[in-house]
Amino acid sequence: MSIILITGSSTGLGYATAETLARNGHTVYATMRNPQRSPQLQQAADDNNLPITILPMDVLDDQSVQNAFDFVFSKQDRIDVLVNNAGMASWGAVEELPLKLFKADMDTNYFGTLRCIKAVLPSMRKRKAGRIINMSTVAAKVFSNFHGPYCASKAALEAMSESLAQELVPYNIRVTLVQPAFIETPVFNKVNEVPSDTHYPNIKRYFSLFAAALENHESANKVADVINDIVSGKQNDFRIPVGLYAEGFVKFRESMRDEEWINSVSASDEEWINGMEQMGLKVRKYMEADGLPQLAISKTSTVDLF
């Protein structure tokens, strides 16, 4: 069984992954910024006698990351798998979003992941063994309007991960990118506010797309199961799309020239609605309703966007 460190484990994909891996016999160190504010995972571990140790770690802080890794290495002789899950997402038009949100997405999704990779690599390299699993997204391949900060941060993550994967071949260390799409987790309860007087009314299409896709209620457990397959060696692809629409959206984008993709937003609302509904996304009711669709997730849910 493997010794695994996971970032961003308080809710959503990180929570589901920690619980799934522990139930499959792995020793899990689940990290989060404020364990005191998120006691649910500890309670689940206690109730089910799961091999989960919860640690405080802020991926934005060098010392916090070092402290967490030092603790694990004080208890174990190795870390077999690092799961970089901690992330955030900002939505809105590039012009209207404050720079601090672009910086926040990049700091967490890219630099936070990089900080953890650099903390674990020396030990993996010396052992010539290990696996790094980076939580990416379909949005790292399908760049859509009103998703600029998030797409940019995840595209940077994918580029770095592919370079890293090549560098680590001589050391028998594997890198994997997991690309979820429309998986239901509480991230949608944390979305930044979009100005009501936006100059970009097409943003309603964006919210309608997400609202329609989330009607499928795809569980974070679907992603957790994929990660468990990666850890067990059943899945060895470098990029792994996860979700009902994940692979389809990537193939749809790849089928179009760049100019076609960019100009596709010129379609009328009716044309856009019909196109989405041909893909099984029932967006009409959201487009015809007043205001932007609400994307709040039920409290019982455990989305990570794209």
SEKOL-955353 format. One record per residue (C-alpha): residue number from 1; residue in three letters; x, y negated, z. Coordinates in Angstrom, 2 decimals, decimal comma, always signed. Each point is the difference from the previous one (the first is absolute). Layout:
BEGIN
 num residuo      xx      yy      zz
 NUM     ALA       X       Y       Z
...
//
This chain:
BEGIN
 num residuo      xx      yy      zz
   1     MET   +0,00   +0,00   +0,00
   2     SER   +1,08   -3,57   -0,70
   3     ILE   +0,73   -2,98   +2,22
   4     ILE   -1,87   -2,94   -1,48
   5     LEU   -0,14   -3,75   +0,66
   6     ILE   -3,03   -1,92   -1,31
   7     THR   -0,47   -3,77   -0,08
   8     GLY   -3,33   -1,80   +0,30
   9     SER   -1,76   +2,81   +1,86
  10     SER   -2,63   -1,88   +1,97
  11     THR   -2,82   +0,48   -2,54
  12     GLY   -0,72   +1,07   -3,55
  13     LEU   +2,50   +1,97   -2,03
  14     GLY   +2,68   -0,01   +2,70
  15     TYR   -2,37   +1,29   +2,66
  16     ALA   -1,37   +2,74   -2,25
  17     THR   +3,49   +1,00   -1,11
  18     ALA   +1,34   +0,23   +3,55
  19     GLU   -2,90   +2,14   +1,14
  20     THR   +0,07   +2,28   -3,08
  21     LEU   +3,75   +0,61   +0,17
  22     ALA   -0,14   +0,69   +3,73
  23     ARG   -2,87   +2,46   -0,46
  24     ASN   +2,19   +1,80   -2,52
  25     GLY   +2,72   +0,51   +2,59
  26     HIS   +2,36   -2,88   -0,77
  27     THR   +1,51   -2,20   +2,70
  28     VAL   -1,28   -3,50   -0,63
  29     TYR   +1,27   -3,35   +1,21
  30     ALA   -2,83   -2,41   -0,80
  31     THR   +0,98   -3,65   +0,12
  32     MET   -2,13   -3,13   +0,13
  33     ARG   +0,46   -3,62   +1,06
  34     ASN   -2,18   +0,09   +3,12
  35     PRO   -0,77   +3,50   +1,34
  36     GLN   -1,95   -1,50   +2,91
  37     ARG   -2,54   -1,47   -2,44
  38     SER   -0,50   +3,29   -1,85
  39     PRO   -0,39   +2,80   +2,56
  40     GLN   -2,04   +2,27   -2,29
  41     LEU   +2,91   +1,99   -1,42
  42     GLN   +1,47   +0,62   +3,44
  43     GLN   -3,41   +1,18   +1,17
  44     ALA   -0,31   +2,35   -2,97
  45     ALA   +3,48   +1,38   +0,69
  46     ASP   -0,80   +0,55   +3,66
  47     ASP   -3,40   +1,58   -0,65
  48     ASN   +1,37   +2,43   -2,60
  49     ASN   +3,49   +0,59   +1,41
  50     LEU   +1,59   -1,33   -3,18
  51     PRO   +3,78   -0,56   -0,26
  52     ILE   -0,30   -3,77   -0,50
  53     THR   +2,12   -2,60   +1,75
  54     ILE   -1,16   -3,59   -0,45
  55     LEU   +2,63   -2,73   -0,16
  56     PRO   -0,15   -3,78   -0,37
  57     MET   +1,60   -1,23   -3,20
  58     ASP   -0,41   -3,18   -2,03
  59     VAL   +1,38   +0,60   -3,49
  60     LEU   +0,67   -3,74   -0,31
  61     ASP   +2,45   -0,01   +2,89
  62     ASP   +3,52   +1,45   -0,35
  63     GLN   +0,41   +0,73   +3,69
  64     SER   -3,44   +1,54   +0,36
  65     VAL   +0,72   +2,38   -2,88
  66     GLN   +3,42   +0,90   +1,38
  67     ASN   -1,44   +0,64   +3,46
  68     ALA   -2,58   +2,41   -1,36
  69     PHE   +2,50   +1,98   -2,07
  70     ASP   +2,48   +0,04   +2,88
  71     PHE   -2,69   +1,47   +2,25
  72     VAL   -0,78   +2,80   -2,44
  73     PHE   +3,67   +0,83   -0,46
  74     SER   +0,41   +0,10   +3,77
  75     LYS   -2,60   +2,78   +0,09
  76     GLN   +0,69   +1,78   -3,29
  77     ASP   +3,08   +0,86   -2,04
  78     ARG   -1,64   -1,16   -3,23
  79     ILE   -2,94   -1,59   -1,78
  80     ASP   -1,10   +2,22   -2,87
  81     VAL   -2,66   -2,27   -1,47
  82     LEU   -0,64   -3,75   +0,08
  83     VAL   -3,52   -1,06   -1,01
  84     ASN   -0,08   -3,73   -0,76
  85     ASN   -3,67   -0,82   +0,33
  86     ALA   -0,14   -3,41   +1,72
  87     GLY   -1,44   -2,56   -2,38
  88     MET   -2,28   -2,95   -0,57
  89     ALA   -1,91   -1,53   -2,91
  90     SER   -1,07   -3,51   -0,95
  91     TRP   -2,67   -0,75   -2,59
  92     GLY   -0,79   -3,08   -2,05
  93     ALA   +1,17   -2,18   -2,85
  94     VAL   +3,72   -0,71   -0,18
  95     GLU   -0,64   -3,75   -0,11
  96     GLU   -2,25   +0,00   +3,06
  97     LEU   +1,84   +2,38   +2,35
  98     PRO   +2,50   -1,56   +2,40
  99     LEU   +3,63   +1,01   -0,43
 100     LYS   +0,00   +1,49   +3,48
 101     LEU   -2,26   +2,82   -1,23
 102     PHE   +2,33   +0,83   -2,89
 103     LYS   +2,84   +0,08   +2,51
 104     ALA   -1,96   +2,13   +2,47
 105     ASP   -0,81   +2,66   -2,60
 106     MET   +3,60   +0,14   -1,18
 107     ASP   +1,44   +0,01   +3,51
 108     THR   -2,15   +2,93   +1,11
 109     ASN   -0,40   +2,10   -3,14
 110     TYR   +3,50   -0,41   -1,40
 111     PHE   +2,49   -1,26   +2,58
 112     GLY   -1,67   +1,90   +2,86
 113     THR   +0,30   +3,23   -1,95
 114     LEU   +3,58   -0,78   -0,98
 115     ARG   +0,92   -0,70   +3,62
 116     CYS   -1,19   +3,47   +1,06
 117     ILE   +1,70   +1,72   -2,93
 118     LYS   +3,34   -1,57   +0,90
 119     ALA   -0,45   +1,11   +3,61
 120     VAL   -0,51   +3,68   -0,90
 121     LEU   +2,25   +0,50   -3,02
 122     PRO   +3,40   +0,32   +1,72
 123     SER   -1,14   +3,05   +1,95
 124     MET   -1,75   +1,59   -2,99
 125     ARG   +3,04   -0,60   -2,20
 126     LYS   +2,34   +1,63   +2,52
 127     ARG   -2,26   +3,05   +0,19
 128     LYS   -0,63   -0,02   -3,76
 129     ALA   -3,67   +0,57   +0,65
 130     GLY   -3,15   -2,04   +0,39
 131     ARG   -3,15   -1,39   -1,55
 132     ILE   -1,17   -3,62   -0,23
 133     ILE   -3,69   -0,51   -0,81
 134     ASN   -0,97   -3,55   -0,92
 135     MET   -3,65   -1,02   -0,02
 136     SER   -0,50   -1,77   -3,28
 137     THR   -3,25   -0,58   -1,88
 138     VAL   -1,59   +0,20   -3,42
 139     ALA   +0,27   -3,81   +0,06
 140     ALA   +3,77   +0,41   -0,38
 141     LYS   -0,72   +1,16   -3,55
 142     VAL   -3,31   -1,75   -0,72
 143     PHE   +0,57   -3,71   +0,56
 144     SER   -3,39   -1,66   +0,34
 145     ASN   -1,13   -3,56   +0,49
 146     PHE   -0,56   -1,14   +3,60
 147     HIS   +2,40   +2,67   +1,23
 148     GLY   +3,25   -1,85   -0,69
 149     PRO   +1,78   +0,08   +3,39
 150     TYR   -0,79   +3,64   +0,62
 151     CYS   +0,80   +1,17   -3,54
 152     ALA   +3,31   -1,86   +0,06
 153     SER   +1,07   +1,48   +3,33
 154     LYS   -0,89   +3,55   -0,99
 155     ALA   +1,59   -0,32   -3,45
 156     ALA   +3,20   -1,06   +1,75
 157     LEU   -0,32   +3,01   +2,30
 158     GLU   -0,37   +2,36   -2,96
 159     ALA   +3,00   -1,47   -1,83
 160     MET   +2,19   +0,31   +3,08
 161     SER   -1,26   +3,52   +0,67
 162     GLU   +0,85   +1,22   -3,49
 163     SER   +3,50   -1,45   +0,25
 164     LEU   +0,40   +1,54   +3,44
 165     ALA   -1,20   +3,40   -1,19
 166     GLN   +2,79   +0,11   -2,57
 167     GLU   +2,64   -1,09   +2,51
 168     LEU   -1,00   +2,76   +2,42
 169     VAL   +0,07   +2,95   -2,41
 170     PRO   +3,59   +0,94   +0,99
 171     TYR   -1,08   +0,12   +3,65
 172     ASN   -3,04   +2,23   -0,47
 173     ILE   -2,35   -2,72   +1,30
 174     ARG   -3,34   -0,26   -1,80
 175     VAL   -2,05   -3,18   -0,40
 176     THR   -3,74   +0,12   -0,71
 177     LEU   -2,51   -2,72   -0,80
 178     VAL   -3,63   +0,61   +0,99
 179     GLN   -2,48   -2,14   -1,96
 180     PRO   -3,46   -0,14   +1,63
 181     ALA   -3,00   -1,71   -1,62
 182     PHE   -3,16   -1,09   +1,81
 183     ILE   +0,58   +2,09   +3,12
 184     GLU   -2,25   -1,06   +2,86
 185     THR   +1,90   -1,42   +2,98
 186     PRO   -0,41   -3,07   +2,25
 187     VAL   +2,30   -2,22   -2,08
 188     PHE   -3,10   -1,42   -1,67
 189     ASN   -1,12   -1,39   +3,34
 190     LYS   +3,19   -2,08   +0,04
 191     VAL   -0,18   -1,59   -3,46
 192     ASN   +0,88   -3,69   -0,15
 193     GLU   -2,81   -2,47   -0,64
 194     VAL   -0,58   -1,06   -3,61
 195     PRO   -0,98   -3,69   -0,40
 196     SER   -3,68   -0,47   -0,87
 197     ASP   +0,94   -2,81   -2,38
 198     THR   +2,51   +2,11   -1,95
 199     HIS   +0,83   -1,13   -3,53
 200     TYR   +0,07   +3,68   -1,06
 201     PRO   -3,56   +1,42   -0,02
 202     ASN   +1,19   +3,26   -1,60
 203     ILE   +1,08   +1,02   +3,48
 204     LYS   -3,55   +1,29   +0,46
 205     ARG   +0,84   +2,79   -2,47
 206     TYR   +2,97   +0,96   +2,12
 207     PHE   -2,04   +0,27   +3,19
 208     SER   -2,82   +1,80   -1,83
 209     LEU   +2,45   +2,59   -1,30
 210     PHE   +1,27   +0,75   +3,49
 211     ALA   -3,50   +0,05   +1,49
 212     ALA   -1,18   +2,50   -2,62
 213     ALA   +3,08   +2,22   +0,30
 214     LEU   -0,28   +0,12   +3,79
 215     GLU   -3,49   +1,48   -0,28
 216     ASN   +1,80   +3,32   -0,51
 217     HIS   +1,35   -0,17   +3,58
 218     GLU   +3,24   +1,77   -0,83
 219     SER   +1,65   +0,84   +3,29
 220     ALA   +3,52   -0,83   +1,10
 221     ASN   +0,30   +3,73   +0,65
 222     LYS   +0,30   +0,51   -3,76
 223     VAL   +3,26   -1,95   +0,03
 224     ALA   +1,13   +1,70   +3,19
 225     ASP   -0,49   +3,40   -1,60
 226     VAL   +2,14   -1,04   -2,97
 227     ILE   +2,76   -1,15   +2,34
 228     ASN   -0,21   +3,31   +1,83
 229     ASP   +0,46   +1,76   -3,35
 230     ILE   +3,07   -2,14   -0,71
 231     VAL   +1,51   +0,82   +3,38
 232     SER   -0,66   +3,72   -0,47
 233     GLY   +1,52   +0,00   -3,49
 234     LYS   -3,24   +0,77   -1,83
 235     GLN   +0,11   -3,35   -1,82
 236     ASN   +3,24   -1,34   -1,47
 237     ASP   -1,00   -2,63   -2,55
 238     PHE   +1,65   -3,39   +0,40
 239     ARG   -3,27   -1,94   -0,46
 240     ILE   -3,25   +1,47   +1,29
 241     PRO   -3,31   -1,83   -0,62
 242     VAL   -2,69   +0,78   +2,59
 243     GLY   -3,70   -0,73   -0,26
 244     LEU   -2,92   +0,52   -2,33
 245     TYR   +0,97   -2,89   -2,30
 246     ALA   +3,76   -0,13   +0,57
 247     GLU   +1,33   +1,90   -2,99
 248     GLY   -2,75   -1,32   -2,27
 249     PHE   +0,83   -3,63   +0,71
 250     VAL   +3,69   +0,56   -0,66
 251     LYS   -0,72   +1,76   -3,31
 252     PHE   -2,51   -2,69   -0,98
 253     ARG   +2,62   -2,71   +0,50
 254     GLU   +2,67   +2,00   -1,83
 255     SER   -2,33   +0,40   -2,98
 256     MET   -0,11   -3,76   -0,59
 257     ARG   +2,55   -2,44   -1,35
 258     ASP   +0,95   -2,74   +2,45
 259     GLU   -1,89   -2,64   -1,96
 260     GLU   -3,11   +2,17   -0,08
 261     TRP   +0,13   +0,52   +3,74
 262     ILE   +0,48   -3,68   +0,74
 263     ASN   -2,75   -1,13   -2,37
 264     SER   -2,45   +2,64   +1,24
 265     VAL   -1,13   -2,51   +2,63
 266     SER   -1,58   -2,02   -2,85
 267     ALA   -2,81   +2,53   -0,26
 268     SER   -3,42   -1,29   +1,03
 269     ASP   -1,41   +1,09   +3,34
 270     GLU   -2,41   +2,31   -1,77
 271     GLU   +2,78   +1,60   -2,02
 272     TRP   +2,11   +0,41   +3,11
 273     ILE   -2,90   +1,53   +1,98
 274     ASN   -0,72   +2,49   -2,78
 275     GLY   +3,67   +0,97   -0,22
 276     MET   +0,24   +0,59   +3,73
 277     GLU   -3,22   +2,00   +0,11
 278     GLN   +1,25   +2,23   -2,82
 279     MET   +2,80   +0,89   +2,41
 280     GLY   -2,52   +0,86   +2,70
 281     LEU   +0,39   -3,25   +1,93
 282     LYS   -3,45   -1,43   +0,75
 283     VAL   +0,94   -3,66   +0,17
 284     ARG   -3,19   -1,62   -1,34
 285     LYS   -1,77   -0,43   +3,32
 286     TYR   +3,05   -1,74   +1,45
 287     MET   +0,41   -2,29   -3,00
 288     GLU   -3,68   -0,98   +0,02
 289     ALA   -0,12   -0,71   +3,74
 290     ASP   +0,74   -3,44   +1,40
 291     GLY   +3,51   -0,62   +1,28
 292     LEU   +2,94   +2,36   +0,21
 293     PRO   -0,61   +3,61   +1,04
 294     GLN   +0,88   +0,87   +3,56
 295     LEU   +2,67   +2,68   +0,34
 296     ALA   -0,16   +0,63   +3,74
 297     ILE   +0,59   +3,63   +0,95
 298     SER   -1,93   +1,81   +2,71
 299     LYS   +1,67   +0,27   +3,38
 300     THR   -0,05   +3,78   -0,32
 301     SER   +2,14   -0,12   -3,13
 302     THR   +3,75   +0,68   +0,30
 303     VAL   +1,36   -4,18   -6,59
 304     ASP   +2,87   -0,30   -0,88
 305     LEU   -0,25   -1,89   -3,09
 306     PHE   +1,16   +1,25   -3,20
//
